[in-house]
Amino acid sequence: MKDEDSRYEAVRSRDARFDGAFFFAVRTTGIYCRPSCPAVTPKRHNVSFFATAAAAQGSGFRACRRCRPDAVPGSAEWNVRADVVGRAMRMIADGVVDRDGVAGLAARLGYSARQVQRQLTGELGAGPVALARAQRAHAARVLLQTTGLPVTRIAFAAGFASVRQFNDTVRAVYATTPSELRATAPRSGRARTATPSAGIPLRLAHRGPYQAGPVFDLLERETVPGVEEMTGTLGTRTYRRTLRLPHGTGIAAVDEPGGRPGGWLDTRLHLTDLRDLTTAVHRLRRLFDLDADPYAVDERLGADTRLAPLVAARPGLRSPGTVDPGELAVRALVGRDEAARLVQTYGKRLDAPCHGLTHLFPEADVLAEAEPDGPPGALTTALADGTVRLGPGADRDDARTALAAVPGLDVRTIAAIRTRALGDPDVAPPGPDVPDSWRPWRSYALNHLRAAGELE
């Protein structure tokens, strides 16, 4: 939705379909909001529109305390787009700028830092530093309102270089102090005595309908013991898994919503280093495909005669991704049983096992050295030496070419890796009759066929 008059109509009708797709700010109040904000609709001539929260913040607007625009799902555009801006946004969400700076981001993209700055600012109204700053502010708010950690510790856990920078950012974004922001947490969300060992409770938002059952069914079928587990009964299951993160390790527990109303998945994160909060959240969002636009997907696929009844039966069906692209690639190649053996033989054991979670999936370089001649040897070697790149900012065309050159990978396995590890929404494996009219959502179309039992 590019036309500003159309955007204003979305604001006037409080249309939640566009939450995260754009933001609007009110010049008379100095506040920016999500399109579905329940406040009185401002007059058109007082409204400005922004592609990102960071752009609104950079123009001097503060976040609305009523609709919490920083908590919306991410724009689906960044999952679909394969250009440099889309790749950059996926890497920024994964914390690359916080860890490696703009220079590190630019190096991964194959551009100069100046080119990256120019492209992001020109299209989004904010550069990589501002976009990363907006993420840090959101992480700080989550920690302030869900844990009892000291404010000073939260400042560094959220990724700020100093307490002063943290205080200044919170005041600029939320027009309040960190202590005052903590006091505004919903009563049920306040954790006056919470500790890191209790985990961080989160609500991972999604837009539109969400078919959780098929996603949890898939994860249950694929569960690798030691790394993952699924507990509970149908409709009230909890999926748990271990996470390898830039600064440490983590354990995530995500609840199946069943028939519960609400546009989120209840989640709890246990992190050995709180600096990994933003990265862990982003990777879970990719796994559960929470930033998708189900309205756009269902509109296109629902117009097809073959798919129309399937879409009507399962509106909002998702295309799950992964928290670890390298792990997914190996598992797609070797299967569940062999993956379980690799975990028990080469996986790193957790210092503090939790429930049935005992290990991290072995890294590619460990597998490449341990079993260079085994079935996954060529793939793990290519992952370890960088010949195949599958991270959040990977170039999908380059990755497809590199995967095709790896011995032992057939076209069906490559298609699975592209869909799950690269988050490509438009993958059509060989064999099925997949018309071009399903573009750019062929991955979703195939999931509909699988859910209906028409495709293995």
Secondary structure as GFF3:
##gff-version 3
##sequence-region A 1 456
A	DSSP	alpha_helix	4	12	.	.	.	ID=ss1
A	DSSP	three_ten_helix	16	18	.	.	.	ID=ss2
A	DSSP	beta_strand	23	26	.	.	.	ID=ss3
A	DSSP	beta_strand	31	33	.	.	.	ID=ss4
A	DSSP	three_ten_helix	44	46	.	.	.	ID=ss5
A	DSSP	beta_strand	47	50	.	.	.	ID=ss6
A	DSSP	alpha_helix	53	58	.	.	.	ID=ss7
A	DSSP	beta_strand	62	63	.	.	.	ID=ss8
A	DSSP	three_ten_helix	69	71	.	.	.	ID=ss9
A	DSSP	alpha_helix	77	80	.	.	.	ID=ss10
A	DSSP	alpha_helix	84	93	.	.	.	ID=ss11
A	DSSP	alpha_helix	96	109	.	.	.	ID=ss12
A	DSSP	alpha_helix	113	124	.	.	.	ID=ss13
A	DSSP	alpha_helix	128	146	.	.	.	ID=ss14
A	DSSP	alpha_helix	151	157	.	.	.	ID=ss15
A	DSSP	alpha_helix	163	174	.	.	.	ID=ss16
A	DSSP	alpha_helix	178	183	.	.	.	ID=ss17
A	DSSP	three_ten_helix	187	189	.	.	.	ID=ss18
A	DSSP	three_ten_helix	196	198	.	.	.	ID=ss19
A	DSSP	beta_strand	200	205	.	.	.	ID=ss20
A	DSSP	alpha_helix	212	222	.	.	.	ID=ss21
A	DSSP	beta_strand	228	231	.	.	.	ID=ss22
A	DSSP	beta_strand	238	244	.	.	.	ID=ss23
A	DSSP	beta_strand	249	255	.	.	.	ID=ss24
A	DSSP	beta_strand	264	271	.	.	.	ID=ss25
A	DSSP	three_ten_helix	274	276	.	.	.	ID=ss26
A	DSSP	alpha_helix	277	288	.	.	.	ID=ss27
A	DSSP	alpha_helix	294	302	.	.	.	ID=ss28
A	DSSP	alpha_helix	308	313	.	.	.	ID=ss29
A	DSSP	alpha_helix	325	334	.	.	.	ID=ss30
A	DSSP	alpha_helix	336	346	.	.	.	ID=ss31
A	DSSP	beta_strand	348	354	.	.	.	ID=ss32
A	DSSP	beta_strand	357	360	.	.	.	ID=ss33
A	DSSP	alpha_helix	364	370	.	.	.	ID=ss34
A	DSSP	alpha_helix	377	385	.	.	.	ID=ss35
A	DSSP	alpha_helix	396	404	.	.	.	ID=ss36
A	DSSP	alpha_helix	411	420	.	.	.	ID=ss37
A	DSSP	three_ten_helix	436	438	.	.	.	ID=ss38
A	DSSP	alpha_helix	442	451	.	.	.	ID=ss39
###
